[in-house]
Amino acid sequence: MRGLLWVAVLALLGWSGWWWFAADTADKAARGWFAARQAEGWQASHGGIAVQGFPSRIDLTLDHPDIAPPHGGWRWQAPFVQVLSLSYKPWHLIAAFANDQRLDTPAGPLQLASDKLQASLVLVPGPDLALDRFQLAGDGLRLTGAADLAITHLSAATRPAVGLALAHDLGIEAQGITPPAALLASLPASALPAQIPLVRLDATLSLSAPLDRHAGQTRPQLQRLTLREARLDWGEIRAHVSGELTPDAAGLAQGRLDLRLEGAAKALDLAVATGLIAPEARANWQAAIAALAPAGQTLTLPVQLSGGRMLVGPFAIGPAPRLR
């Protein structure tokens, strides 16, 4: 019996020692990250770091994080953020965010309120700590400021792409989106409902370097975007886009996308309201829609991206997006 007691005492002491080691490592890693960013010219500060959770968890709380890169007009502030993990599985991290956060962008400041916002990050155990998978889930998201937007539910996830090196599958889905009131007001009366039921993205991102702890030096960049589905359901509009894009020498998207569109007339109203199509070009587009999709049929079009522009046939429909 005494032998069993000594075994139990030694096991407890050993586990306690491991927890204190893991907690101290987490604390030093967090402080080291802020110090490294400051050395690189970032604005990176906090109001304190605390580690709790003994005996089975490592619960790290950052008080009032304030982070901004050296250039670009971006800044993130929050009352707190918690990074949680099991003490015996430190490569699986869960982040819990405050209900109110502030994000400064080149377009202006944004306030983000949420009922719930959490993320999960799983790394590959080893010296490089490469990304295995990532998940984000949010409920009751509300953006105000430079843009006004509400989302009932948002989810995003990544995983390694099967059979491809340096590639990750990416899925994003947003449900119950309330667009800015100014956008709704710019549409013809009753053109579209006040809420967008669904926006979805399913894609594979091929990168130039792995996403691991060396990413600050290797700076992974997007090499190829394979788009299996970009989908928008909004009233009569059912839009589906697929295709493959690569960055050109200037970092702008080039390649071809295939667009399948129901409710093309309503989509034209939306494109004019958002400035994607100039009002003076509306008549030409209406004539093209009537010829290609008579009686409201589904419209199928190739979209070419080249030279910094998106083209449908001879018609430019806007600038090509930047991929890197």
One Martini backbone bead per residue (centre of mass of N, CA, C, O) as a GRO file, in nm:
protein
  324
    1MET     BB    1   0.058   0.063  -0.021
    2ARG     BB    2   0.300   0.253   0.006
    3GLY     BB    3   0.395   0.221  -0.285
    4LEU     BB    4   0.142   0.343  -0.418
    5LEU     BB    5   0.166   0.619  -0.284
    6TRP     BB    6   0.441   0.694  -0.410
    7VAL     BB    7   0.347   0.677  -0.700
    8ALA     BB    8   0.129   0.897  -0.678
    9VAL     BB    9   0.317   1.126  -0.587
   10LEU     BB   10   0.511   1.116  -0.830
   11ALA     BB   11   0.295   1.163  -1.045
   12LEU     BB   12   0.202   1.438  -0.940
   13LEU     BB   13   0.476   1.579  -0.956
   14GLY     BB   14   0.524   1.530  -1.255
   15TRP     BB   15   0.268   1.670  -1.362
   16SER     BB   16   0.319   1.943  -1.230
   17GLY     BB   17   0.585   1.996  -1.373
   18TRP     BB   18   0.471   1.988  -1.659
   19TRP     BB   19   0.268   2.218  -1.631
   20TRP     BB   20   0.470   2.441  -1.556
   21PHE     BB   21   0.632   2.413  -1.814
   22ALA     BB   22   0.400   2.466  -2.017
   23ALA     BB   23   0.314   2.741  -1.902
   24ASP     BB   24   0.591   2.882  -1.938
   25THR     BB   25   0.611   2.836  -2.243
   26ALA     BB   26   0.356   2.995  -2.321
   27ASP     BB   27   0.439   3.264  -2.199
   28LYS     BB   28   0.706   3.298  -2.360
   29ALA     BB   29   0.582   3.280  -2.643
   30ALA     BB   30   0.400   3.529  -2.624
   31ARG     BB   31   0.621   3.735  -2.550
   32GLY     BB   32   0.802   3.671  -2.794
   33TRP     BB   33   0.606   3.758  -3.015
   34PHE     BB   34   0.588   4.056  -2.936
   35ALA     BB   35   0.894   4.116  -2.952
   36ALA     BB   36   0.931   4.040  -3.250
   37ARG     BB   37   0.734   4.248  -3.367
   38GLN     BB   38   0.872   4.499  -3.255
   39ALA     BB   39   1.144   4.446  -3.408
   40GLU     BB   40   0.970   4.475  -3.694
   41GLY     BB   41   0.768   4.745  -3.634
   42TRP     BB   42   0.541   4.684  -3.462
   43GLN     BB   43   0.233   4.707  -3.310
   44ALA     BB   44   0.280   4.541  -2.982
   45SER     BB   45   0.043   4.494  -2.724
   46HIS     BB   46  -0.031   4.460  -2.364
   47GLY     BB   47  -0.194   4.413  -2.029
   48GLY     BB   48  -0.138   4.101  -2.008
   49ILE     BB   49  -0.035   3.769  -1.882
   50ALA     BB   50  -0.221   3.460  -1.831
   51VAL     BB   51  -0.194   3.135  -1.655
   52GLN     BB   52  -0.413   2.856  -1.655
   53GLY     BB   53  -0.564   2.512  -1.568
   54PHE     BB   54  -0.501   2.345  -1.344
   55PRO     BB   55  -0.394   2.029  -1.468
   56SER     BB   56  -0.518   2.000  -1.792
   57ARG     BB   57  -0.467   2.309  -1.869
   58ILE     BB   58  -0.393   2.583  -2.105
   59ASP     BB   59  -0.478   2.916  -2.005
   60LEU     BB   60  -0.447   3.193  -2.214
   61THR     BB   61  -0.443   3.548  -2.133
   62LEU     BB   62  -0.506   3.841  -2.317
   63ASP     BB   63  -0.471   4.177  -2.240
   64HIS     BB   64  -0.530   4.413  -2.450
   65PRO     BB   65  -0.476   4.377  -2.748
   66ASP     BB   66  -0.231   4.547  -2.981
   67ILE     BB   67  -0.228   4.525  -3.344
   68ALA     BB   68   0.025   4.635  -3.595
   69PRO     BB   69   0.152   4.679  -3.880
   70PRO     BB   70   0.377   4.886  -4.038
   71HIS     BB   71   0.178   4.854  -4.289
   72GLY     BB   72  -0.167   4.947  -4.424
   73GLY     BB   73  -0.383   5.035  -4.183
   74TRP     BB   74  -0.372   4.808  -3.965
   75ARG     BB   75  -0.587   4.710  -3.671
   76TRP     BB   76  -0.601   4.531  -3.350
   77GLN     BB   77  -0.861   4.522  -3.093
   78ALA     BB   78  -0.908   4.402  -2.746
   79PRO     BB   79  -0.989   4.310  -2.431
   80PHE     BB   80  -0.954   3.999  -2.524
   81VAL     BB   81  -0.776   3.673  -2.538
   82GLN     BB   82  -0.807   3.318  -2.569
   83VAL     BB   83  -0.574   3.037  -2.519
   84LEU     BB   84  -0.645   2.693  -2.558
   85SER     BB   85  -0.527   2.385  -2.391
   86LEU     BB   86  -0.398   2.081  -2.356
   87SER     BB   87  -0.129   1.972  -2.177
   88TYR     BB   88  -0.109   1.695  -2.373
   89LYS     BB   89  -0.201   1.906  -2.641
   90PRO     BB   90  -0.040   2.186  -2.755
   91TRP     BB   91  -0.116   2.168  -3.082
   92HIS     BB   92  -0.414   2.237  -2.973
   93LEU     BB   93  -0.596   2.528  -3.043
   94ILE     BB   94  -0.811   2.766  -2.865
   95ALA     BB   95  -1.006   3.051  -2.952
   96ALA     BB   96  -1.138   3.328  -2.755
   97PHE     BB   97  -1.345   3.599  -2.810
   98ALA     BB   98  -1.456   3.888  -2.780
   99ASN     BB   99  -1.760   4.057  -2.833
  100ASP     BB  100  -1.557   4.308  -2.869
  101GLN     BB  101  -1.408   4.473  -3.156
  102ARG     BB  102  -1.125   4.627  -3.332
  103LEU     BB  103  -1.088   4.746  -3.682
  104ASP     BB  104  -0.841   4.873  -3.878
  105THR     BB  105  -0.861   5.021  -4.203
  106PRO     BB  106  -0.815   5.175  -4.503
  107ALA     BB  107  -1.142   5.243  -4.495
  108GLY     BB  108  -1.165   5.211  -4.181
  109PRO     BB  109  -1.335   5.167  -3.902
  110LEU     BB  110  -1.424   4.872  -3.699
  111GLN     BB  111  -1.697   4.706  -3.543
  112LEU     BB  112  -1.706   4.394  -3.357
  113ALA     BB  113  -1.985   4.194  -3.298
  114SER     BB  114  -2.065   3.906  -3.079
  115ASP     BB  115  -2.192   3.613  -2.947
  116LYS     BB  116  -1.977   3.422  -3.109
  117LEU     BB  117  -1.607   3.353  -3.115
  118GLN     BB  118  -1.417   3.087  -3.268
  119ALA     BB  119  -1.103   2.894  -3.269
  120SER     BB  120  -0.909   2.634  -3.449
  121LEU     BB  121  -0.572   2.493  -3.399
  122VAL     BB  122  -0.372   2.259  -3.590
  123LEU     BB  123  -0.066   2.108  -3.544
  124VAL     BB  124   0.236   1.969  -3.626
  125PRO     BB  125   0.429   1.779  -3.464
  126GLY     BB  126   0.726   1.970  -3.422
  127PRO     BB  127   0.967   2.204  -3.511
  128ASP     BB  128   0.772   2.361  -3.736
  129LEU     BB  129   0.465   2.385  -3.693
  130ALA     BB  130   0.257   2.297  -3.895
  131LEU     BB  131  -0.023   2.319  -4.066
  132ASP     BB  132  -0.322   2.140  -4.059
  133ARG     BB  133  -0.579   2.294  -3.913
  134PHE     BB  134  -0.876   2.514  -3.948
  135GLN     BB  135  -1.122   2.696  -3.740
  136LEU     BB  136  -1.432   2.893  -3.777
  137ALA     BB  137  -1.682   3.039  -3.545
  138GLY     BB  138  -1.990   3.239  -3.584
  139ASP     BB  139  -2.231   3.441  -3.397
  140GLY     BB  140  -2.377   3.731  -3.431
  141LEU     BB  141  -2.258   3.927  -3.651
  142ARG     BB  142  -2.138   4.284  -3.623
  143LEU     BB  143  -2.084   4.550  -3.846
  144THR     BB  144  -1.935   4.875  -3.784
  145GLY     BB  145  -1.881   5.171  -3.989
  146ALA     BB  146  -1.732   5.143  -4.282
  147ALA     BB  147  -1.925   4.888  -4.234
  148ASP     BB  148  -2.251   4.733  -4.271
  149LEU     BB  149  -2.290   4.411  -4.106
  150ALA     BB  150  -2.469   4.093  -4.097
  151ILE     BB  151  -2.427   3.760  -3.932
  152THR     BB  152  -2.552   3.474  -3.819
  153HIS     BB  153  -2.341   3.269  -3.975
  154LEU     BB  154  -1.990   3.159  -3.945
  155SER     BB  155  -1.766   2.959  -4.154
  156ALA     BB  156  -1.427   2.813  -4.135
  157ALA     BB  157  -1.192   2.599  -4.330
  158THR     BB  158  -0.900   2.386  -4.312
  159ARG     BB  159  -0.692   2.163  -4.523
  160PRO     BB  160  -0.512   1.938  -4.658
  161ALA     BB  161  -0.439   1.860  -4.973
  162VAL     BB  162  -0.486   1.599  -5.168
  163GLY     BB  163  -0.187   1.538  -5.349
  164LEU     BB  164  -0.069   1.824  -5.243
  165ALA     BB  165   0.173   2.046  -5.222
  166LEU     BB  166   0.131   2.332  -5.060
  167ALA     BB  167  -0.188   2.271  -4.988
  168HIS     BB  168  -0.524   2.412  -4.930
  169ASP     BB  169  -0.830   2.376  -4.816
  170LEU     BB  170  -1.124   2.598  -4.858
  171GLY     BB  171  -1.398   2.691  -4.634
  172ILE     BB  172  -1.692   2.908  -4.677
  173GLU     BB  173  -1.976   3.017  -4.464
  174ALA     BB  174  -2.271   3.225  -4.503
  175GLN     BB  175  -2.551   3.322  -4.296
  176GLY     BB  176  -2.762   3.566  -4.279
  177ILE     BB  177  -2.722   3.835  -4.460
  178THR     BB  178  -2.689   4.185  -4.387
  179PRO     BB  179  -2.668   4.438  -4.571
  180PRO     BB  180  -2.623   4.740  -4.641
  181ALA     BB  181  -2.849   4.992  -4.647
  182ALA     BB  182  -2.735   5.144  -4.895
  183LEU     BB  183  -2.762   4.908  -5.093
  184LEU     BB  184  -3.068   4.862  -5.069
  185ALA     BB  185  -3.144   5.163  -5.149
  186SER     BB  186  -3.011   5.136  -5.451
  187LEU     BB  187  -3.235   4.957  -5.517
  188PRO     BB  188  -3.494   4.855  -5.644
  189ALA     BB  189  -3.794   4.796  -5.562
  190SER     BB  190  -3.800   4.470  -5.462
  191ALA     BB  191  -3.546   4.326  -5.585
  192LEU     BB  192  -3.447   4.236  -5.289
  193PRO     BB  193  -3.388   4.104  -5.016
  194ALA     BB  194  -3.264   4.190  -4.688
  195GLN     BB  195  -3.148   3.886  -4.713
  196ILE     BB  196  -2.880   3.656  -4.724
  197PRO     BB  197  -2.875   3.320  -4.700
  198LEU     BB  198  -2.609   3.254  -4.907
  199VAL     BB  199  -2.249   3.197  -4.878
  200ARG     BB  200  -1.995   3.022  -5.081
  201LEU     BB  201  -1.668   2.849  -5.039
  202ASP     BB  202  -1.464   2.632  -5.265
  203ALA     BB  203  -1.109   2.570  -5.223
  204THR     BB  204  -0.767   2.585  -5.354
  205LEU     BB  205  -0.442   2.655  -5.208
  206SER     BB  206  -0.140   2.737  -5.361
  207LEU     BB  207   0.191   2.751  -5.239
  208SER     BB  208   0.536   2.855  -5.189
  209ALA     BB  209   0.501   2.777  -4.878
  210PRO     BB  210   0.485   2.685  -4.574
  211LEU     BB  211   0.270   2.674  -4.285
  212ASP     BB  212   0.481   2.799  -4.040
  213ARG     BB  213   0.719   2.924  -3.820
  214HIS     BB  214   0.873   3.040  -4.100
  215ALA     BB  215   0.676   3.245  -4.250
  216GLY     BB  216   0.821   3.520  -4.189
  217GLN     BB  217   1.055   3.437  -4.398
  218THR     BB  218   0.909   3.285  -4.649
  219ARG     BB  219   0.643   3.402  -4.739
  220PRO     BB  220   0.372   3.290  -4.834
  221GLN     BB  221   0.228   3.244  -5.163
  222LEU     BB  222   0.007   3.262  -5.409
  223GLN     BB  223  -0.013   3.041  -5.702
  224ARG     BB  224  -0.309   2.896  -5.673
  225LEU     BB  225  -0.666   2.901  -5.770
  226THR     BB  226  -0.914   2.661  -5.692
  227LEU     BB  227  -1.253   2.686  -5.803
  228ARG     BB  228  -1.536   2.505  -5.730
  229GLU     BB  229  -1.704   2.722  -5.537
  230ALA     BB  230  -1.908   3.017  -5.590
  231ARG     BB  231  -2.185   3.123  -5.386
  232LEU     BB  232  -2.513   3.285  -5.452
  233ASP     BB  233  -2.806   3.349  -5.247
  234TRP     BB  234  -3.058   3.595  -5.375
  235GLY     BB  235  -3.339   3.533  -5.430
  236GLU     BB  236  -3.329   3.510  -5.773
  237ILE     BB  237  -3.034   3.471  -5.714
  238ARG     BB  238  -2.805   3.229  -5.880
  239ALA     BB  239  -2.465   3.189  -5.815
  240HIS     BB  240  -2.192   3.028  -6.009
  241VAL     BB  241  -1.837   2.969  -5.954
  242SER     BB  242  -1.562   2.852  -6.162
  243GLY     BB  243  -1.200   2.774  -6.149
  244GLU     BB  244  -0.873   2.919  -6.252
  245LEU     BB  245  -0.602   3.090  -6.078
  246THR     BB  246  -0.335   3.330  -6.132
  247PRO     BB  247  -0.067   3.521  -6.088
  248ASP     BB  248   0.077   3.780  -6.204
  249ALA     BB  249   0.337   4.000  -6.202
  250ALA     BB  250   0.132   4.199  -6.024
  251GLY     BB  251  -0.081   3.993  -5.863
  252LEU     BB  252  -0.303   3.942  -6.064
  253ALA     BB  253  -0.561   3.791  -6.191
  254GLN     BB  254  -0.550   3.488  -6.397
  255GLY     BB  255  -0.792   3.348  -6.627
  256ARG     BB  256  -1.078   3.124  -6.573
  257LEU     BB  257  -1.435   3.159  -6.551
  258ASP     BB  258  -1.747   3.003  -6.459
  259LEU     BB  259  -2.080   3.122  -6.517
  260ARG     BB  260  -2.384   3.066  -6.325
  261LEU     BB  261  -2.712   3.228  -6.389
  262GLU     BB  262  -2.978   3.333  -6.196
  263GLY     BB  263  -3.130   3.626  -6.227
  264ALA     BB  264  -2.998   3.848  -6.424
  265ALA     BB  265  -3.165   4.107  -6.382
  266LYS     BB  266  -3.102   4.136  -6.078
  267ALA     BB  267  -2.793   4.132  -6.113
  268LEU     BB  268  -2.783   4.398  -6.268
  269ASP     BB  269  -2.886   4.577  -6.046
  270LEU     BB  270  -2.649   4.510  -5.854
  271ALA     BB  271  -2.409   4.595  -6.037
  272VAL     BB  272  -2.495   4.894  -6.057
  273ALA     BB  273  -2.519   4.961  -5.748
  274THR     BB  274  -2.197   4.870  -5.699
  275GLY     BB  275  -2.027   4.960  -5.977
  276LEU     BB  276  -1.956   4.726  -6.179
  277ILE     BB  277  -2.169   4.878  -6.358
  278ALA     BB  278  -2.240   5.116  -6.561
  279PRO     BB  279  -2.525   5.286  -6.630
  280GLU     BB  280  -2.460   5.332  -6.944
  281ALA     BB  281  -2.434   4.997  -6.982
  282ARG     BB  282  -2.715   4.867  -6.933
  283ALA     BB  283  -2.842   4.828  -7.216
  284ASN     BB  284  -2.633   4.629  -7.324
  285TRP     BB  285  -2.680   4.410  -7.107
  286GLN     BB  286  -2.979   4.364  -7.159
  287ALA     BB  287  -2.940   4.264  -7.448
  288ALA     BB  288  -2.752   4.028  -7.381
  289ILE     BB  289  -2.947   3.875  -7.192
  290ALA     BB  290  -3.181   3.840  -7.396
  291ALA     BB  291  -3.001   3.665  -7.593
  292LEU     BB  292  -2.875   3.444  -7.379
  293ALA     BB  293  -3.154   3.465  -7.170
  294PRO     BB  294  -3.439   3.390  -7.246
  295ALA     BB  295  -3.697   3.398  -7.032
  296GLY     BB  296  -3.497   3.361  -6.774
  297GLN     BB  297  -3.268   3.196  -6.821
  298THR     BB  298  -2.986   3.042  -6.782
  299LEU     BB  299  -2.665   3.181  -6.739
  300THR     BB  300  -2.369   3.117  -6.946
  301LEU     BB  301  -2.026   3.221  -6.867
  302PRO     BB  302  -1.722   3.342  -6.956
  303VAL     BB  303  -1.437   3.455  -6.755
  304GLN     BB  304  -1.184   3.678  -6.821
  305LEU     BB  305  -0.842   3.713  -6.695
  306SER     BB  306  -0.663   4.013  -6.796
  307GLY     BB  307  -0.468   4.281  -6.748
  308GLY     BB  308  -0.653   4.357  -6.482
  309ARG     BB  309  -0.919   4.217  -6.607
  310MET     BB  310  -1.269   4.163  -6.652
  311LEU     BB  311  -1.424   3.943  -6.902
  312VAL     BB  312  -1.718   3.947  -7.123
  313GLY     BB  313  -1.592   3.923  -7.376
  314PRO     BB  314  -1.579   4.267  -7.458
  315PHE     BB  315  -1.668   4.308  -7.159
  316ALA     BB  316  -1.610   4.501  -6.888
  317ILE     BB  317  -1.650   4.415  -6.515
  318GLY     BB  318  -1.364   4.481  -6.401
  319PRO     BB  319  -1.128   4.428  -6.184
  320ALA     BB  320  -0.887   4.235  -6.091
  321PRO     BB  321  -0.793   4.052  -5.847
  322ARG     BB  322  -0.584   4.019  -5.577
  323LEU     BB  323  -0.344   3.753  -5.486
  324ARG     BB  324  -0.040   3.928  -5.402
   0.00000   0.00000   0.00000
